[in-house]
Amino acid sequence: MPEQQTAEGRIGPAEEVADFLRLRREQIAQRWADAAVFRTVFTVSRDEAVEAGRAVVEALAAVASSGRVEDSEADGFTVVREQLARTAHSRARAGATIGQISAEMDELRRPVTELLLEELSGKPAEHQRECATTLAVLMGTLRLVMLETTTVSGQELINRQRLEMLEIATPVIKLWEGIVAVPLIGTLDSARSQVVMETLLDAVVEQHARFAILDITGVPTVDSLVAQHLMKTVAAARLMGAECIVSGIRPAIAQTIVHLGIDLSSVLTRASLADALAYALQQQGAHIVANPAAAEPR
């Protein structure tokens, strides 16, 4: 419940802090605009930093009015979470650590505390201490909200970069008219297998491919999960009208597949990428003739 009045009839510290924040919003925003957490983000226009500061002050006033100064989930913070997330994302991209961002948020407390004590001058010392303590708790909660958004923003950035790396590590190569190939290197997990399937199917549509080659020469191990992903990719390619060929199955992987009892009888396989390409070309009516002169020493 919001704190309204004390037994003496005066308003309580939380409501006092809320009134102060509304009254001094512009001054606080102007001082915050020069703080590192805002200055390093809004580098083009100082007015943008001031506007961001105003929004945060209004949010703090709303939280103080509700009396939930220790609650990072208070409704008042909802309107500024997006702003804090953009700020946190910008600071994280600039290389700032969680500790640096925490220290920068802590710097915001000093100017607003100075203004509060100035506003409360002449009032009982005990009331000043109560209001200062309430403001300190409120600013600490704001810092917690900022750190939470920083953590979420950092994890989103990591996930996005991971997805981008998966896409880069899964190139689709057009080998011939109507023939595309995906050379796979490294370990296949569920996330990467999904990227492989999506990338391959997109290439089949864009290139009007009749044959799609999955070359796993660079895949160190194949377990039952990886085999299932490969079979799903083959089935999906067939549904798109393309014949899928798996190439590059090394002896060790072949033995593993046999020991696991995985049935790949429905999957067309070839020993190497060259063999798979030759098969696809032959199926399209091309005649491949070896050049005997190329094997003779000059």
C-alpha positions in Angstrom: 0.0 0.0 0.0 1.3 3.5 -0.8 2.7 5.3 2.2 0.4 8.4 2.6 0.9 10.1 6.0 2.8 9.6 9.2 1.1 9.6 12.6 2.1 13.3 12.9 0.0 14.2 9.8 2.9 14.9 7.4 3.5 12.8 4.4 5.8 9.8 4.6 9.3 9.6 3.1 8.3 7.7 0.0 5.6 10.2 -1.0 8.0 13.1 -0.1 10.6 11.6 -2.4 7.9 11.2 -5.2 6.9 14.8 -4.9 10.5 15.9 -4.9 11.3 13.9 -8.1 8.3 15.4 -9.9 9.3 18.9 -8.7 13.0 18.7 -9.6 12.6 16.4 -12.7 14.1 18.9 -15.1 17.1 19.7 -12.9 17.8 16.0 -12.2 17.6 15.2 -15.9 20.0 18.0 -16.8 22.6 16.8 -14.3 22.1 13.2 -15.4 22.7 14.1 -19.1 26.3 14.7 -18.2 26.7 11.3 -16.4 28.7 8.6 -18.2 25.8 6.2 -18.5 23.8 8.8 -20.6 26.6 10.8 -22.1 28.3 7.8 -23.7 25.1 6.6 -25.3 23.5 9.8 -26.5 26.6 11.3 -28.2 24.8 13.1 -31.0 22.4 15.3 -29.1 22.4 16.2 -25.4 18.7 16.9 -25.6 18.2 13.2 -26.2 20.1 12.4 -23.0 18.0 14.9 -21.1 14.8 13.4 -22.4 16.0 9.9 -21.4 16.7 11.3 -17.9 13.3 12.8 -17.6 11.7 9.4 -18.4 13.7 7.7 -15.8 12.9 10.3 -13.1 9.2 10.0 -13.9 9.5 6.3 -13.5 11.2 6.7 -10.1 8.5 9.1 -9.0 5.8 6.6 -9.9 7.5 3.8 -8.1 8.0 6.0 -5.0 4.3 7.0 -5.0 3.4 3.3 -5.0 5.6 2.7 -2.0 7.3 -0.2 -3.7 10.8 1.3 -3.7 12.5 -2.1 -3.2 10.6 -3.9 -5.9 12.3 -4.1 -9.3 9.1 -5.4 -10.8 7.1 -2.3 -9.7 4.8 -1.0 -12.5 6.6 2.3 -12.6 9.7 0.7 -14.1 7.8 -0.9 -17.0 7.8 2.3 -19.1 11.6 2.7 -18.9 12.7 -0.9 -19.2 12.9 -0.5 -23.0 14.9 2.7 -22.6 17.2 1.0 -20.1 17.6 -2.0 -22.4 18.7 0.3 -25.3 21.2 2.0 -23.0 22.5 -1.3 -21.6 22.8 -2.7 -25.1 24.7 0.4 -26.3 27.1 0.2 -23.3 27.6 -3.5 -23.7 28.5 -3.1 -27.4 31.0 -0.4 -26.4 32.7 -3.0 -24.3 31.5 -1.9 -20.8 31.4 -4.6 -18.2 28.6 -5.3 -15.7 30.8 -3.8 -13.0 31.4 -0.6 -15.0 27.7 -0.2 -15.8 26.8 -0.7 -12.1 29.3 2.0 -11.1 27.9 4.4 -13.7 24.4 3.8 -12.4 25.7 4.4 -8.9 27.0 7.8 -10.0 23.4 9.0 -10.7 22.6 8.9 -7.0 24.9 11.7 -5.8 23.4 14.6 -7.8 19.8 13.6 -7.0 20.7 13.2 -3.3 22.2 16.6 -3.2 19.1 18.1 -4.7 16.9 16.2 -2.2 18.8 17.5 0.8 18.7 21.0 -0.6 14.9 20.7 -1.0 14.5 19.3 2.5 16.7 21.9 4.3 15.0 23.2 7.3 13.0 20.1 7.9 13.7 17.7 10.9 17.0 15.8 10.6 15.2 12.5 11.2 12.8 13.2 8.3 15.8 14.1 6.0 17.5 10.8 6.9 14.4 8.8 6.2 13.9 10.5 2.8 17.6 10.1 1.9 17.4 6.4 2.9 14.2 5.9 0.8 15.9 7.6 -2.2 19.0 5.5 -1.8 16.9 2.3 -1.8 15.0 3.5 -4.8 18.2 4.3 -6.7 19.6 0.9 -5.7 16.5 -0.7 -7.2 16.9 1.3 -10.4 20.5 0.0 -10.6 19.2 -3.5 -10.2 16.7 -3.0 -13.0 19.5 -1.7 -15.2 21.7 -4.7 -14.4 18.8 -7.1 -15.2 18.2 -5.5 -18.5 22.0 -5.5 -19.2 22.2 -9.2 -18.5 19.2 -9.9 -20.8 20.5 -7.6 -23.5 23.9 -9.3 -23.3 22.4 -12.8 -23.6 20.3 -11.7 -26.6 23.5 -10.3 -28.2 25.3 -13.6 -27.6 22.5 -15.6 -29.1 22.3 -13.3 -32.1 26.0 -13.5 -32.7 25.9 -17.3 -32.3 23.1 -17.6 -34.9 25.1 -15.4 -37.2 28.2 -17.6 -36.8 26.1 -20.7 -37.5 24.9 -19.1 -40.7 28.4 -18.1 -41.7 29.7 -21.6 -40.9 26.9 -23.1 -43.1 27.5 -21.8 -46.6 25.5 -23.1 -49.6 27.6 -23.5 -52.7 26.2 -23.7 -56.2 28.3 -26.4 -57.9 26.4 -26.5 -61.2 23.2 -25.6 -62.7 20.6 -27.3 -60.5 23.2 -28.6 -58.0 23.9 -27.1 -54.6 26.1 -28.3 -51.8 26.5 -27.7 -48.1 30.0 -28.6 -46.8 29.7 -29.2 -43.1 32.6 -28.7 -40.7 32.6 -29.2 -37.0 30.0 -30.6 -34.5 26.3 -30.7 -35.4 23.8 -30.0 -32.7 20.1 -29.3 -32.8 20.5 -25.5 -33.4 23.0 -25.9 -36.1 21.1 -28.7 -37.8 18.0 -26.5 -37.9 20.1 -23.8 -39.6 21.5 -26.3 -42.1 18.0 -27.4 -43.0 16.6 -23.9 -43.4 19.7 -22.7 -45.4 19.6 -25.7 -47.7 15.9 -25.5 -48.4 16.1 -21.8 -49.1 18.9 -22.5 -51.6 16.9 -25.3 -53.3 14.1 -22.8 -53.9 16.3 -19.9 -55.0 18.5 -22.0 -57.3 15.7 -24.3 -58.5 18.0 -27.1 -57.6 17.3 -30.7 -58.5 20.1 -32.1 -56.3 21.4 -31.0 -52.9 24.6 -32.5 -51.5 25.3 -32.6 -47.8 29.1 -33.2 -47.4 30.0 -34.3 -43.9 33.7 -34.9 -44.5 34.5 -32.3 -41.8 32.1 -33.6 -39.2 34.1 -35.5 -36.5 31.4 -37.7 -35.1 27.9 -38.8 -35.9 25.5 -40.0 -33.2 21.9 -41.0 -33.4 20.7 -37.4 -32.9 22.9 -36.1 -35.8 21.8 -39.0 -38.0 18.1 -38.1 -37.3 18.8 -34.5 -38.3 20.4 -35.6 -41.5 17.5 -37.8 -42.4 15.0 -35.0 -41.6 17.0 -32.7 -43.9 17.0 -35.3 -46.7 13.2 -35.8 -46.3 12.6 -32.0 -46.3 14.7 -31.6 -49.5 12.7 -34.3 -51.2 9.4 -32.6 -50.3 10.9 -29.5 -52.0 11.5 -31.6 -55.1 15.3 -32.1 -54.8 17.2 -35.3 -54.4 19.6 -35.1 -51.4 22.9 -36.8 -51.4 25.1 -37.3 -48.3 28.8 -37.5 -49.0 32.0 -37.8 -47.1 31.1 -40.6 -44.7 34.4 -41.7 -43.3 35.1 -45.3 -42.2 35.0 -44.5 -38.5 31.6 -42.7 -38.9 30.3 -45.6 -41.0 31.2 -48.1 -38.2 29.6 -45.8 -35.6 26.4 -45.7 -37.7 26.4 -49.5 -38.0 27.0 -50.0 -34.3 24.2 -47.6 -33.4 21.8 -49.5 -35.7 20.9 -46.4 -37.6 19.1 -47.2 -40.9 20.3 -44.9 -43.7 19.1 -47.2 -46.4 16.7 -44.6 -47.7 19.5 -42.0 -47.9 21.6 -41.7 -51.1 25.2 -41.7 -50.1 28.5 -41.2 -51.9 32.1 -41.6 -50.7 33.2 -38.0 -51.5 31.9 -34.7 -52.7 33.4 -35.4 -56.1 31.5 -38.7 -56.4 28.3 -37.0 -55.3 28.8 -34.2 -57.9 29.5 -36.8 -60.6 26.4 -38.7 -59.8 24.2 -35.5 -59.9 25.8 -34.5 -63.3 25.1 -37.9 -64.7 21.5 -37.8 -63.6 21.1 -34.5 -65.4 22.5 -36.1 -68.6 26.0 -34.8 -68.5 28.8 -37.1 -69.6 32.0 -37.0 -67.6 35.1 -38.3 -69.4 38.4 -38.7 -67.6 41.4 -37.1 -69.2 44.1 -39.7 -69.5 46.7 -37.1 -70.4 46.2 -35.4 -67.0 47.5 -38.5 -65.2 50.6 -39.0 -67.4 53.9 -37.3 -66.2 55.1 -34.6 -68.5 
